[in-house]
Amino acid sequence: MDQFLTALRGPQQQQQVTVADTLNKLADRCQQSTQLADRRAAVLALRGLSRDYKQEVGTVALNALLTVLEHDASVDEEIAKAVLQTINTLCEVDIEIANKADREAALAHTDAVLANPTYTQKLLALIQHDASYVRLGAIHLLNTLLSNRRAPVQAHFVNAPESSRIVIALLEEKRDVIRTGQPIHRLCPREC
């Protein structure tokens, strides 16, 4: 009887899966999977983990998330929304709750996003997306980046082709949620 119960339960000493192992597998799946659905599932899982393990997700998976932003966000609305929300969560600083380590991690994540102007230009392109929740996600992330590091975002904005036209179109937007969702006027330097 004991052998039967042992066979049903399996080995008693199963290995515990750590958060780091899970994050490594998900980041690997984001970067190396050939199927868009697999990358989408990985991004959705990272979005869920980013709420509780912000520093760990940022350290392990931010580069993978930026790769997904660059290559897949314009192709699939669901993956665009998820990756924008995840990166925003990683870069966001909650002033009331954040301790120094959390703030430093969020600023480091912001610096990683702003290290390549391609990502800022991709955000500007996503502001023109047809799906309003993708547009709103791009606006939220852009606002978070502006709140954390205004000067680099403004520099990327000035150097980006057609960025003025995109922001003007956003300010003229008729839909109230998009138009008044975030203060985009901060893109302009003080003398604008």
C-alpha positions in Angstrom: 0.0 0.0 0.0 2.8 2.4 0.8 4.4 1.8 -2.6 1.1 2.6 -4.3 0.8 5.9 -2.4 4.4 6.8 -3.1 3.9 6.1 -6.8 0.8 8.4 -6.8 2.5 11.2 -5.0 5.7 11.1 -6.9 9.1 11.9 -5.4 8.9 13.5 -2.0 11.8 15.9 -2.7 10.6 18.0 -5.6 12.7 21.0 -6.4 11.3 24.4 -5.6 11.0 26.8 -8.5 12.5 30.2 -7.7 11.4 33.6 -8.9 14.7 34.0 -10.6 14.3 30.8 -12.5 10.9 31.7 -13.7 12.0 35.2 -14.7 14.9 33.8 -16.7 12.6 31.4 -18.5 10.1 34.1 -19.3 12.8 36.5 -20.5 14.3 33.8 -22.7 10.8 33.1 -24.1 10.3 36.8 -24.9 13.6 37.0 -26.8 13.9 33.6 -28.5 10.4 32.3 -29.2 9.4 32.2 -32.8 5.7 32.2 -32.0 4.0 35.5 -31.2 1.5 33.8 -28.9 4.4 32.4 -26.8 6.0 35.9 -26.5 2.6 37.3 -25.6 2.1 34.8 -22.9 5.6 35.5 -21.5 4.9 39.3 -21.5 1.6 38.8 -19.7 3.3 36.6 -17.1 6.0 39.2 -16.6 3.4 41.9 -16.3 1.8 40.0 -13.4 5.2 39.3 -11.7 6.3 43.0 -12.1 3.8 44.1 -9.5 5.3 42.0 -6.7 8.9 41.6 -8.0 9.6 45.0 -9.7 13.4 45.0 -9.1 13.9 41.4 -10.1 11.8 41.7 -13.3 13.6 44.8 -14.3 17.0 43.3 -13.7 16.3 40.1 -15.5 13.7 40.9 -18.2 13.8 44.6 -19.1 16.0 44.0 -22.2 13.6 41.3 -23.3 10.6 43.5 -22.8 12.3 46.3 -24.8 13.0 43.9 -27.6 9.3 43.0 -27.6 8.4 46.7 -27.6 10.6 47.3 -30.6 9.6 44.3 -32.7 6.1 43.1 -31.7 4.2 46.1 -30.3 3.2 47.5 -33.7 2.1 44.0 -34.8 -0.2 42.8 -32.0 -2.4 45.1 -29.8 -2.6 42.8 -26.9 1.2 42.4 -26.6 1.6 46.1 -27.1 -0.7 46.9 -24.2 0.9 44.3 -21.9 4.5 45.4 -22.7 3.7 49.1 -22.2 2.0 48.4 -18.9 4.9 46.2 -17.7 7.6 48.7 -18.6 5.5 51.5 -17.0 5.3 49.4 -13.8 9.0 48.9 -13.8 9.8 52.6 -14.3 7.1 54.1 -12.1 8.0 55.6 -8.8 5.3 55.8 -6.2 6.5 58.8 -4.1 4.3 57.9 -1.1 5.4 54.3 -0.8 8.8 54.1 -2.5 11.9 53.6 -0.4 15.3 54.6 -1.7 16.1 51.2 -3.2 12.8 51.1 -5.2 13.3 54.6 -6.4 16.9 53.8 -7.6 15.7 50.7 -9.3 12.9 52.6 -11.1 15.3 55.3 -12.2 17.8 52.6 -13.4 15.0 51.0 -15.5 14.1 54.5 -16.9 17.7 55.0 -17.9 17.8 51.6 -19.6 14.7 52.6 -21.6 16.2 56.0 -22.5 19.6 54.6 -23.4 18.4 53.9 -26.9 16.3 56.6 -28.7 14.6 53.8 -30.7 12.4 53.0 -27.8 11.2 56.6 -27.4 10.5 56.9 -31.1 8.6 53.6 -30.9 6.5 55.2 -28.1 5.8 58.1 -30.3 4.7 55.8 -33.1 2.4 53.9 -30.7 0.7 57.1 -29.8 -0.6 57.0 -33.4 -2.0 53.5 -33.0 -5.6 52.8 -33.9 -6.4 51.0 -30.6 -7.1 53.6 -27.9 -5.8 51.4 -25.0 -2.4 51.1 -26.8 -2.3 54.8 -27.3 -3.2 55.4 -23.7 -0.5 52.9 -22.5 2.1 54.7 -24.7 1.0 58.0 -23.2 1.3 56.7 -19.6 4.7 55.3 -20.2 5.9 58.5 -21.9 4.6 60.5 -18.9 6.4 58.2 -16.5 9.6 58.6 -18.4 9.1 62.4 -18.5 8.5 62.4 -14.7 11.7 60.5 -14.0 14.1 61.9 -16.6 12.7 64.9 -18.5 15.9 66.1 -20.3 16.7 62.9 -22.1 13.1 62.4 -23.2 13.0 66.0 -24.5 16.3 65.4 -26.4 14.9 62.3 -28.0 11.7 64.2 -28.9 13.6 67.0 -30.5 15.7 64.6 -32.6 12.8 62.3 -33.6 11.3 62.9 -37.1 7.7 64.0 -37.1 7.5 64.1 -33.3 5.9 67.5 -33.3 3.1 66.4 -35.6 2.4 63.4 -33.4 2.1 65.5 -30.2 0.1 68.2 -31.9 -2.3 65.5 -33.2 -2.5 64.1 -29.7 -3.3 67.5 -28.2 -6.1 68.0 -30.8 -7.6 64.6 -30.0 -11.3 64.6 -29.6 -11.6 61.7 -27.2 -11.4 63.0 -23.7 -9.5 60.1 -22.2 -6.7 60.4 -24.7 -6.7 64.2 -24.8 -6.7 64.9 -21.1 -5.1 61.6 -19.9 -1.6 62.9 -19.4 0.2 66.3 -19.6 2.0 65.9 -22.9 2.9 69.6 -22.9 6.0 68.6 -20.8 7.7 67.4 -23.9 8.4 70.9 -24.9 11.3 72.7 -23.3 10.4 75.6 -21.0 10.8 78.1 -23.9 8.1 76.5 -26.1 
